[in-house]
Amino acid sequence: RAVRSLGCLGHGVLSPERLAWRGTAGGRTRCGHGSAGTWRLHPPRPNRNRTEGAVATPSAHPGVAAPCHAWDDGPGNRDAAKGGSASLTENSNLLAEQRRALILDEVRRRGGVRVNELTRRLGVSDMTIRRDLDALARQGAVEKVHGGAVPVEEARTHEPGFEAKSSLELSAKEEIARAAARLVSPGSAVALSGGTTTYALAHRLTQVENLTVVTNSVRVADVFERSLRQGGGAGTTVVLTGGVRTPSDSLVGPIADRAIRSLHFDLLFLGCHGISPEAGLSTPNLAEAETNRSFVASTRRLVVVADHTKWGTVGLSTFAALDEVDTWVSDPGLPAEAREAAREHVRELVLAGAPD
């Protein structure tokens, strides 16, 4: 039916051009800020998930910080709507400023956050989180990076610790590790750089016999040493380079560089902080960049293991161009522009876990 406009308590007047009726006479769909029994309008939705409701001109109600939410179409909420009442999750009911404070605390505590993690943990939509990050970025509190945000003062030089990175994209890293392990044959000389994805790969490689493994990662070396003590990886030799330890538990510097350049590898599995067409593979740590260059110079085949969240991120120092990469093992979340760049520059792209 034709509607000129309808007030939404807490938000002002909603524009009729972009809205559609929600609810029936028996059970009215309500705005999160309205009173029971009051008709409310929400924009048409392309899918059945809860999405952000329309928000009117902010000046109409400057004291209101939280957006309006439409109800989910799931059976539970449909039943609740029939009774004229329902409730949002606790986190979904937070005011915008409260939610942003939680996000900022998480950024500072962990050294960075991902959008998809925040949507799950806070129970709000992807667009809500992105608007929150935009607001925090305008305040100078964070710097947005591809897929998330990092503390602004540490944007290009910030190197998250191993524990902070180990909880990110766990399933993608496991799939990447499984696919990368298939590239290794018994008796090979293999190098693994530091990083949480190479750490996942190390667990897979303990099942391959007679390897010579060279690594500058204390964590990776520990994986093989534990396996050898338990009788796994028969005939495997582990070489740990010396050097200065980084926040990600890698050994870097002149000692590590000299040891690596004196060796020759069949395969190098290399993690990275970020990948982009212009900057190639990069890291925020200058010394680690030089050590990675030593790795690249000493291998016959360079295999990059990096999930889709690394695309578009640029660290302080580049250590390899995309053209130097023989194989890039990533996951199906890799965006279209990244796949196109891989087709132009990388010899082989493997999307681990993608359907055949």
C-alpha positions as CSV (number, residue, x, y, z in Angstrom):
1,R,0.0,0.0,0.0
2,A,1.1,3.6,-0.5
3,V,2.8,5.1,2.5
4,R,4.1,8.7,2.8
5,S,6.3,8.1,5.8
6,L,6.4,6.5,9.2
7,G,8.2,7.4,12.4
8,C,10.6,5.0,14.0
9,L,11.1,5.8,17.7
10,G,14.8,6.6,18.3
11,H,15.6,7.2,14.6
12,G,13.3,9.9,13.1
13,V,11.4,9.4,9.8
14,L,12.2,6.7,7.4
15,S,12.2,7.3,3.6
16,P,9.3,5.4,1.9
17,E,11.1,4.9,-1.4
18,R,13.4,2.2,0.0
19,L,11.1,0.5,2.5
20,A,8.6,-2.4,2.6
21,W,6.0,-3.6,5.2
22,R,7.2,-6.1,7.7
23,G,4.7,-8.0,9.9
24,T,1.0,-8.9,10.0
25,A,-2.0,-7.8,12.0
26,G,-1.5,-10.8,14.3
27,G,2.1,-10.1,15.1
28,R,3.9,-6.9,14.3
29,T,7.5,-6.7,13.4
30,R,9.0,-4.2,15.8
31,C,12.0,-1.9,15.8
32,G,14.5,-2.6,18.5
33,H,13.7,0.9,19.9
34,G,9.9,1.0,19.4
35,S,7.1,0.1,21.7
36,A,5.0,-3.1,21.5
37,G,2.2,-3.0,18.9
38,T,3.7,-0.2,16.8
39,W,4.1,-0.7,13.1
40,R,7.6,-0.3,11.8
41,L,9.1,-0.4,8.3
42,H,12.3,-2.1,7.2
43,P,14.1,-2.4,3.8
44,P,13.5,-5.4,1.6
45,R,16.2,-8.0,2.2
46,P,18.1,-10.1,-0.4
47,N,18.5,-13.1,1.9
48,R,17.0,-14.6,5.0
49,N,19.7,-13.5,7.5
50,R,19.2,-10.5,9.7
51,T,20.4,-7.3,8.1
52,E,20.6,-3.7,9.2
53,G,17.4,-1.8,9.2
54,A,17.1,1.6,7.6
55,V,18.5,4.5,9.7
56,A,17.1,8.0,9.2
57,T,18.9,11.3,9.4
58,P,21.1,11.1,12.5
59,S,20.2,14.7,13.5
60,A,16.6,13.6,14.1
61,H,17.8,11.8,17.3
62,P,21.4,12.6,18.0
63,G,21.4,10.7,21.3
64,V,20.8,7.3,19.7
65,A,23.9,5.4,18.8
66,A,22.7,1.9,17.9
67,P,21.2,1.0,14.5
68,C,17.8,-0.6,14.2
69,H,17.6,-4.4,13.4
70,A,15.0,-6.4,11.5
71,W,14.1,-9.7,12.9
72,D,15.6,-12.9,11.6
73,D,13.2,-15.1,9.6
74,G,14.2,-18.3,11.5
75,P,11.5,-20.5,13.0
76,G,12.3,-19.4,16.6
77,N,11.9,-15.7,15.8
78,R,8.8,-16.3,13.7
79,D,7.2,-18.0,16.7
80,A,8.3,-15.2,19.0
81,A,6.8,-12.6,16.6
82,K,3.4,-14.3,16.8
83,G,3.4,-13.6,20.5
84,G,4.3,-10.0,19.9
85,S,7.7,-10.2,21.6
86,A,11.3,-11.2,20.9
87,S,14.7,-10.3,22.0
88,L,18.0,-9.6,20.3
89,T,21.2,-11.3,21.5
90,E,23.0,-9.6,24.3
91,N,25.8,-8.4,22.1
92,S,23.5,-7.3,19.3
93,N,21.7,-5.0,21.8
94,L,24.9,-3.0,22.6
95,L,25.0,0.6,21.7
96,A,27.4,1.5,18.9
97,E,29.8,3.2,21.2
98,Q,29.8,0.2,23.6
99,R,30.5,-2.2,20.7
100,R,33.3,0.0,19.3
101,A,34.9,0.2,22.7
102,L,34.9,-3.6,22.8
103,I,36.4,-3.8,19.3
104,L,39.1,-1.2,20.1
105,D,40.0,-3.2,23.3
106,E,40.3,-6.4,21.2
107,V,42.5,-4.6,18.6
108,R,44.9,-3.3,21.3
109,R,45.0,-6.6,23.2
110,R,45.6,-8.9,20.2
111,G,47.4,-6.6,17.9
112,G,44.7,-6.9,15.2
113,V,41.2,-8.2,14.5
114,R,39.3,-9.7,11.5
115,V,35.9,-8.6,10.4
116,N,34.5,-12.2,10.2
117,E,35.6,-12.9,13.7
118,L,33.9,-9.8,15.1
119,T,30.6,-10.6,13.3
120,R,30.5,-14.0,15.0
121,R,31.5,-12.8,18.4
122,L,29.3,-9.7,18.6
123,G,26.4,-11.2,16.7
124,V,26.0,-8.3,14.2
125,S,26.2,-8.0,10.5
126,D,29.4,-7.6,8.4
127,M,28.3,-4.1,7.4
128,T,27.8,-3.1,11.0
129,I,31.4,-4.1,11.9
130,R,32.8,-2.4,8.8
131,R,30.9,0.8,9.8
132,D,32.4,0.5,13.3
133,L,35.9,0.1,12.0
134,D,35.3,3.1,9.7
135,A,34.3,5.2,12.7
136,L,37.3,4.0,14.7
137,A,39.6,4.8,11.8
138,R,38.1,8.3,11.5
139,Q,38.9,8.8,15.2
140,G,42.5,7.7,14.6
141,A,42.1,4.8,16.9
142,V,42.8,2.0,14.4
143,E,44.0,1.6,10.8
144,K,41.9,-0.6,8.5
145,V,43.7,-3.3,6.6
146,H,42.3,-5.9,4.3
147,G,39.8,-8.0,6.2
148,G,40.2,-6.2,9.5
149,A,42.1,-3.5,11.5
150,V,45.3,-3.0,13.4
151,P,46.4,-0.4,16.0
152,V,47.0,2.8,14.0
153,E,50.4,3.6,15.5
154,E,51.7,0.1,14.4
155,A,50.0,-0.2,11.0
156,R,52.9,-1.0,8.7
157,T,55.6,-1.8,11.3
158,H,53.4,-3.8,13.7
159,E,54.3,-7.5,14.0
160,P,51.7,-9.5,15.9
161,G,53.0,-12.2,18.3
162,F,52.8,-15.9,17.5
163,E,49.9,-16.4,19.9
164,A,47.9,-13.5,18.5
165,K,48.2,-14.9,15.0
166,S,47.7,-18.5,15.8
167,S,44.0,-18.0,16.6
168,L,43.2,-16.5,13.2
169,E,41.8,-18.4,10.2
170,L,42.4,-21.8,11.8
171,S,40.4,-23.9,9.3
172,A,42.0,-22.2,6.3
173,K,45.5,-22.8,7.7
174,E,44.8,-26.5,8.2
175,E,43.5,-26.9,4.7
176,I,46.5,-25.0,3.3
177,A,48.9,-27.2,5.4
178,R,47.2,-30.4,4.1
179,A,47.5,-29.3,0.5
180,A,51.1,-28.1,0.8
181,A,52.2,-31.3,2.4
182,R,51.3,-33.2,-0.7
183,L,54.1,-31.3,-2.6
184,V,56.8,-33.0,-0.4
185,S,58.4,-36.3,-1.3
186,P,60.5,-38.4,1.2
187,G,64.2,-37.6,1.1
188,S,63.7,-33.9,0.1
189,A,65.6,-31.0,1.5
190,V,62.8,-28.6,2.7
191,A,63.0,-25.2,4.3
192,L,60.2,-23.6,6.4
193,S,60.1,-20.0,7.4
194,G,58.4,-18.7,10.5
195,G,54.7,-18.2,10.8
196,T,51.5,-19.9,12.0
197,T,50.7,-21.5,8.6
198,T,54.2,-23.1,8.3
199,Y,53.7,-24.2,11.9
200,A,50.5,-26.1,10.8
201,L,52.4,-27.5,7.8
202,A,55.2,-28.8,10.1
203,H,52.7,-31.1,11.9
204,R,51.8,-32.6,8.5
205,L,55.4,-33.1,7.5
206,T,56.3,-35.1,10.5
207,Q,54.6,-38.0,8.7
208,V,57.1,-37.8,5.8
209,E,60.3,-39.8,6.2
210,N,63.9,-38.9,5.6
211,L,63.5,-35.2,5.2
212,T,66.2,-32.6,5.9
213,V,64.3,-29.7,7.4
214,V,65.9,-26.2,7.7
215,T,64.0,-23.6,9.6
216,N,64.4,-20.3,11.3
217,S,61.3,-20.9,13.4
218,V,61.7,-22.1,17.0
219,R,58.1,-23.3,17.0
220,V,58.5,-25.3,13.8
221,A,61.7,-26.9,15.1
222,D,60.0,-27.9,18.3
223,V,57.3,-29.7,16.3
224,F,59.8,-31.9,14.5
225,E,61.9,-32.5,17.7
226,R,58.8,-33.7,19.6
227,S,57.8,-35.9,16.7
228,L,61.3,-37.5,16.5
229,R,61.3,-38.2,20.3
230,Q,58.0,-40.0,19.8
231,G,59.3,-42.1,16.9
232,G,57.8,-40.1,14.0
233,G,59.4,-38.8,10.9
234,A,62.0,-41.6,10.6
235,G,65.3,-40.5,9.3
236,T,64.5,-36.7,9.4
237,T,67.2,-34.2,10.2
238,V,66.3,-30.8,11.6
239,V,68.5,-27.7,11.2
240,L,67.6,-24.6,13.2
241,T,69.4,-21.5,12.2
242,G,70.8,-19.2,14.8
243,G,69.8,-15.5,15.0
244,V,67.8,-13.0,16.9
245,R,64.3,-14.0,18.0
246,T,61.3,-11.9,16.7
247,P,57.9,-11.5,18.3
248,S,56.6,-14.3,16.0
249,D,59.4,-16.7,17.3
250,S,61.5,-16.6,14.2
251,L,65.3,-16.3,14.2
252,V,66.6,-13.5,11.9
253,G,69.7,-11.4,11.4
254,P,73.2,-11.9,9.9
255,I,73.8,-15.2,11.6
256,A,70.6,-16.7,10.2
257,D,71.2,-15.1,6.8
258,R,74.7,-16.6,6.5
259,A,73.6,-20.1,7.5
260,I,70.7,-20.1,5.0
261,R,72.7,-18.8,2.1
262,S,75.2,-21.6,2.5
263,L,72.5,-24.2,1.9
264,H,70.4,-25.4,-1.0
265,F,66.7,-26.5,-0.8
266,D,64.4,-28.5,-3.0
267,L,61.4,-26.7,-1.6
268,L,60.9,-23.5,0.5
269,F,57.6,-23.0,2.3
270,L,57.3,-19.3,3.0
271,G,54.7,-17.5,5.0
272,C,54.2,-13.7,4.8
273,H,52.5,-10.8,6.5
274,G,50.9,-9.5,3.3
275,I,50.6,-10.0,-0.4
276,S,49.8,-7.4,-3.1
277,P,50.5,-6.9,-6.8
278,E,52.6,-3.8,-6.2
279,A,54.5,-4.8,-3.0
280,G,54.7,-8.5,-3.6
281,L,55.4,-10.4,-0.4
282,S,56.1,-8.2,2.6
283,T,56.7,-8.1,6.3
284,P,56.8,-5.4,9.0
285,N,60.2,-6.7,10.3
286,L,63.2,-5.4,8.3
287,A,65.6,-8.1,9.6
288,E,63.0,-10.8,8.8
289,A,62.7,-9.5,5.3
290,E,66.4,-9.9,4.7
291,T,66.3,-13.5,6.1
292,N,63.4,-14.3,3.9
293,R,65.4,-13.0,0.9
294,S,68.2,-15.4,1.9
295,F,65.6,-18.3,1.9
296,V,64.3,-17.3,-1.6
297,A,67.9,-17.1,-3.0
298,S,68.6,-20.7,-1.8
299,T,65.7,-22.7,-3.1
300,R,64.8,-24.3,-6.4
301,R,61.0,-23.9,-5.8
302,L,59.3,-21.2,-3.8
303,V,55.9,-22.2,-2.3
304,V,54.0,-19.4,-0.5
305,V,51.5,-20.6,2.1
306,A,49.1,-17.7,2.9
307,D,45.4,-17.5,3.4
308,H,43.0,-15.0,1.8
309,T,43.2,-12.4,4.6
310,K,46.8,-11.7,3.6
311,W,45.8,-10.3,0.2
312,G,46.0,-6.5,0.0
313,T,48.0,-6.1,3.2
314,V,51.4,-4.4,2.8
315,G,54.2,-4.6,5.4
316,L,57.1,-2.2,5.7
317,S,59.6,-4.3,3.7
318,T,59.2,-6.3,0.5
319,F,61.3,-9.5,0.3
320,A,60.0,-11.1,-3.0
321,A,57.9,-10.2,-6.0
322,L,54.9,-12.2,-7.1
323,D,56.8,-13.2,-10.2
324,E,59.3,-15.1,-8.0
325,V,56.6,-17.4,-6.6
326,D,56.3,-20.8,-8.1
327,T,53.3,-22.0,-6.2
328,W,50.8,-20.1,-4.0
329,V,48.7,-22.3,-1.7
330,S,45.7,-20.4,-0.4
331,D,42.0,-21.0,0.4
332,P,38.7,-20.6,-1.5
333,G,38.1,-17.2,0.3
334,L,40.8,-15.6,-2.0
335,P,39.0,-12.7,-3.8
336,A,38.7,-12.5,-7.6
337,E,41.3,-9.8,-8.0
338,A,43.9,-11.9,-6.1
339,R,43.2,-14.9,-8.4
340,E,43.6,-12.7,-11.4
341,A,46.9,-11.4,-10.2
342,A,48.0,-15.0,-9.5
343,R,47.2,-16.0,-13.0
344,E,49.3,-13.2,-14.3
345,H,52.3,-13.6,-12.0
346,V,52.4,-16.9,-10.2
347,R,53.1,-20.2,-11.9
348,E,50.6,-22.2,-10.0
349,L,47.7,-21.3,-7.7
350,V,46.3,-24.0,-5.3
351,L,43.1,-23.3,-3.5
352,A,43.1,-25.8,-0.6
353,G,39.7,-27.2,0.4
354,A,38.0,-26.0,-2.8
355,P,35.5,-28.5,-4.3
356,D,36.9,-30.5,-7.3
